[in-house]
Amino acid sequence: MRFVQLLLLTALIALGGCANLGKPTLDTQPPNVPYRLDTGDVIRVSVYNDTQLTNTYGIDDSGYSSMPLVGRIYLRGKTTNQASALITARLAESYLRDPNVAVEVATYRPFFIEGEVASSGQFAYVYGMNVRDAIAVAGGFTDVAQRSSVTLYRKQNGQVLEQKVPLDFVLMPSDTIVVHERWL
């Protein structure tokens, strides 16, 4: 009888460790949510009938981009439509009459991968890629890699969240993937 009680207590303790204690989970950002600009992104700004302003511009560490006639403009957290409206408003203030501006992402900020992959490091993000795609870009798994799930770190709402995710989980720019070693 004592053995059964001890076994039951051990099972309850083990199951208690599996409980979700309200830890925030990662958003699997739906495809219809607009992309938000951030540090490391490069945008292509097209100004209709103005070849001197039509160019690519980076977003710096403080979230600003600098353009001729516009100056420094804060774009962190903005969508491409919002960035277009801000640039249009700045140009319309005193430089161009009724400017027509389009903004698109030329280069997304990178993602990072480490652990049991052939080549750890920073890699170019491609819109819509998942963990499996990222591992392929990093040269694939090593012989001792755990191949069913990885740990993903994502900055979300001002904090970095950590979660085990399957290989079909959709990535975002700036995500960090850790591929663990298997134990058997």
C-alpha positions as CSV (number, residue, x, y, z in Angstrom):
1,M,0.0,0.0,0.0
2,R,2.8,2.4,0.9
3,F,4.4,1.7,-2.5
4,V,1.2,2.6,-4.4
5,Q,0.9,5.9,-2.5
6,L,4.6,6.7,-3.3
7,L,4.1,5.9,-6.9
8,L,0.9,8.0,-7.1
9,L,2.7,10.9,-5.4
10,T,5.6,10.7,-7.9
11,A,3.2,10.7,-10.8
12,L,1.3,13.7,-9.5
13,I,4.6,15.6,-9.1
14,A,5.7,14.7,-12.6
15,L,2.3,15.9,-14.0
16,G,2.5,19.1,-12.0
17,G,5.6,20.1,-13.9
18,C,3.6,19.9,-17.2
19,A,1.0,22.4,-16.1
20,N,0.8,25.7,-18.0
21,L,1.0,28.4,-15.3
22,G,-0.2,31.2,-17.4
23,K,3.1,31.6,-19.2
24,P,2.6,33.8,-22.3
25,T,2.7,31.9,-25.6
26,L,4.0,33.1,-29.0
27,D,1.6,34.6,-31.5
28,T,1.5,32.6,-34.7
29,Q,0.9,35.9,-36.5
30,P,-1.8,35.2,-39.1
31,P,-0.8,36.0,-42.7
32,N,-3.3,38.8,-43.0
33,V,-1.7,40.9,-40.3
34,P,0.5,43.7,-41.8
35,Y,4.2,43.4,-41.4
36,R,5.7,45.9,-38.9
37,L,9.0,47.6,-39.7
38,D,11.9,47.5,-37.3
39,T,15.7,47.9,-37.0
40,G,17.5,46.0,-39.7
41,D,14.8,46.3,-42.3
42,V,15.6,47.9,-45.6
43,I,12.7,49.7,-47.4
44,R,12.3,50.6,-51.0
45,V,10.7,54.1,-51.3
46,S,9.3,55.0,-54.7
47,V,8.3,58.6,-55.3
48,Y,6.4,59.0,-58.5
49,N,8.3,61.3,-61.0
50,D,11.2,61.8,-58.7
51,T,14.2,59.5,-59.5
52,Q,16.4,61.2,-56.9
53,L,14.2,60.3,-54.0
54,T,13.3,56.8,-55.3
55,N,15.8,54.6,-53.5
56,T,16.3,52.0,-50.7
57,Y,16.8,53.2,-47.1
58,G,17.7,51.3,-44.0
59,I,16.1,51.5,-40.5
60,D,18.8,52.2,-37.9
61,D,19.1,50.9,-34.3
62,S,16.9,53.7,-33.0
63,G,14.1,53.0,-35.4
64,Y,14.7,55.9,-37.7
65,S,15.3,56.1,-41.5
66,S,16.9,59.1,-43.2
67,M,15.9,60.4,-46.6
68,P,16.7,63.5,-48.6
69,L,14.2,66.3,-48.1
70,V,12.4,64.2,-45.5
71,G,15.2,63.9,-42.9
72,R,15.1,61.5,-40.1
73,I,11.7,59.8,-39.8
74,Y,10.6,57.2,-37.1
75,L,9.4,54.0,-38.7
76,R,9.8,51.3,-36.0
77,G,6.4,49.5,-35.5
78,K,4.9,51.1,-38.6
79,T,3.4,49.2,-41.5
80,T,4.5,50.0,-45.1
81,N,1.2,51.9,-45.6
82,Q,1.8,54.0,-42.5
83,A,5.4,54.7,-43.5
84,S,4.2,55.8,-47.0
85,A,1.7,58.2,-45.4
86,L,4.3,59.7,-43.1
87,I,6.8,60.2,-45.9
88,T,4.1,61.6,-48.2
89,A,3.1,64.1,-45.4
90,R,6.7,65.2,-44.9
91,L,7.3,65.7,-48.6
92,A,4.0,67.6,-49.0
93,E,4.8,70.0,-46.2
94,S,7.0,72.2,-48.4
95,Y,8.9,70.3,-51.1
96,L,6.5,68.5,-53.4
97,R,2.9,69.3,-54.4
98,D,0.7,66.2,-54.1
99,P,3.5,63.6,-53.8
100,N,2.7,60.0,-54.6
101,V,4.8,57.7,-52.4
102,A,4.9,53.9,-52.2
103,V,6.9,51.9,-49.6
104,E,7.8,48.2,-49.6
105,V,10.2,46.0,-47.7
106,A,13.3,45.4,-49.9
107,T,15.1,43.3,-47.3
108,Y,13.7,41.9,-44.1
109,R,15.8,41.9,-40.9
110,P,17.5,38.5,-40.4
111,F,16.7,35.5,-38.2
112,F,19.2,33.6,-36.0
113,I,19.8,29.9,-35.6
114,E,22.1,28.0,-33.2
115,G,22.7,24.6,-31.8
116,E,22.7,21.3,-33.7
117,V,22.7,22.6,-37.2
118,A,25.6,22.5,-39.8
119,S,26.1,26.3,-39.8
120,S,24.9,28.5,-36.9
121,G,24.5,32.2,-37.3
122,Q,22.4,35.0,-38.9
123,F,20.5,34.4,-42.1
124,A,18.3,36.4,-44.4
125,Y,14.6,36.0,-43.7
126,V,12.2,35.2,-46.5
127,Y,8.5,36.1,-45.9
128,G,6.4,33.0,-44.9
129,M,9.4,30.7,-44.0
130,N,9.0,28.2,-41.2
131,V,11.4,26.5,-38.8
132,R,12.1,23.6,-41.3
133,D,13.0,26.1,-44.0
134,A,15.4,27.9,-41.6
135,I,17.1,24.7,-40.6
136,A,17.6,23.9,-44.3
137,V,19.1,27.4,-44.9
138,A,21.5,26.6,-42.0
139,G,22.7,23.4,-43.7
140,G,20.4,21.0,-42.0
141,F,20.5,19.0,-38.8
142,T,23.7,17.5,-37.3
143,D,23.8,13.8,-36.6
144,V,22.9,14.4,-32.9
145,A,20.1,16.9,-33.4
146,Q,16.6,16.6,-31.9
147,R,14.5,16.6,-35.0
148,S,10.9,16.9,-33.7
149,S,10.9,20.4,-32.1
150,V,13.1,23.4,-31.4
151,T,13.1,26.2,-28.9
152,L,12.1,29.6,-30.4
153,Y,12.8,33.0,-28.9
154,R,10.7,35.9,-30.1
155,K,10.4,39.5,-28.9
156,Q,6.7,40.2,-28.4
157,N,5.0,43.1,-26.6
158,G,8.4,44.3,-25.2
159,Q,9.5,41.0,-23.7
160,V,11.4,37.9,-25.1
161,L,9.2,34.8,-25.0
162,E,10.6,31.3,-25.2
163,Q,8.6,28.3,-26.5
164,K,9.1,24.8,-27.9
165,V,7.6,24.8,-31.3
166,P,7.2,22.2,-34.1
167,L,9.2,22.3,-37.3
168,D,6.2,23.8,-39.3
169,F,5.9,26.9,-37.0
170,V,6.0,30.1,-39.1
171,L,9.0,32.4,-38.3
172,M,9.2,36.2,-38.1
173,P,12.3,38.3,-38.7
174,S,14.5,38.6,-35.6
175,D,13.4,35.2,-34.3
176,T,16.1,33.0,-32.7
177,I,15.9,29.2,-33.1
178,V,17.8,26.8,-30.9
179,V,18.1,23.2,-32.1
180,H,18.8,20.9,-29.2
181,E,20.9,17.8,-28.9
182,R,18.9,14.6,-28.6
183,W,19.5,12.5,-25.5
184,L,19.2,9.0,-26.9
